[in-house]
Amino acid sequence: MFSKITNEIIRDLYENVVKKEDRNRKVSRETEKIVLDFLEERRRTGSEDWEYAEFRSDLFMIASGAEENGFVEGFHLAVRLLMGCITG
């Protein structure tokens, strides 16, 4: 239903509207807490075979992409629901 261009427009909307309040944050505070809790649990279990900073960076990159994709999918759903209401 949505073209690649439409998805890019929605992603631009996400970047310019949703994240505008705090441009330095790539993920929400809630997602940051989940990632940091996960890292702390992993550190507590004694896993020494991974580089903490690199792993942390990768997790935040994944979390940021997941939040953006969630926004896009939510937007698509909202439009479909709105169109359903309008067309009856």
C-alpha positions in Angstrom: 0.0 0.0 0.0 2.9 2.4 0.8 5.7 3.1 -1.7 9.4 3.4 -0.8 9.1 7.2 -1.2 6.2 7.3 1.2 8.3 5.3 3.7 11.1 7.8 3.3 8.8 10.7 3.9 7.4 9.0 7.1 11.0 8.4 8.3 11.8 12.0 7.6 8.7 13.0 9.6 10.0 10.8 12.5 13.4 12.4 12.4 12.2 16.0 12.2 9.1 15.9 14.4 9.3 13.0 16.9 13.0 13.3 17.7 13.1 17.2 17.4 12.7 17.6 21.2 16.1 16.2 21.9 18.3 15.9 18.7 21.2 14.3 20.6 19.2 11.2 21.6 19.1 8.3 19.1 16.8 6.2 21.3 14.1 6.9 23.8 14.9 6.8 27.6 12.8 3.7 27.9 14.8 1.9 25.3 18.0 3.1 26.8 17.0 1.7 30.1 16.2 -1.7 28.5 19.6 -1.8 26.8 21.5 -0.8 29.9 19.7 -3.3 32.0 20.5 -6.0 29.5 24.2 -5.0 29.5 24.3 -4.9 33.3 22.9 -8.4 33.5 25.4 -9.7 31.0 28.2 -8.0 32.9 27.0 -9.4 36.2 26.9 -13.0 34.8 30.7 -12.7 34.2 30.8 -12.7 30.4 34.3 -11.4 29.6 34.6 -12.5 26.0 32.9 -9.4 24.5 33.9 -5.7 24.2 31.4 -3.7 26.3 31.7 -0.4 24.4 31.3 -2.0 21.0 28.5 -4.3 22.1 26.7 -1.3 23.7 27.0 0.7 20.5 25.6 -2.1 18.4 22.7 -2.5 20.8 21.8 1.2 20.7 22.0 1.2 16.9 19.7 -1.8 16.7 17.3 -0.2 19.3 17.2 3.1 17.4 16.3 1.3 14.1 13.6 -0.7 15.9 12.1 2.5 17.3 12.1 4.1 13.9 10.5 1.0 12.3 7.9 0.9 15.0 7.0 4.5 14.3 6.7 3.8 10.6 4.6 0.7 11.1 2.4 2.6 13.6 2.0 5.4 11.1 0.9 3.0 8.4 -1.6 1.4 10.7 -3.0 4.8 11.7 -3.5 5.7 8.1 -5.2 2.4 7.3 -7.5 2.9 10.3 -8.3 6.4 9.3 -9.0 5.4 5.7 -11.3 2.7 7.0 -13.2 5.2 9.1 -13.5 7.7 6.3 -14.7 5.1 3.7 -17.0 3.5 6.1 
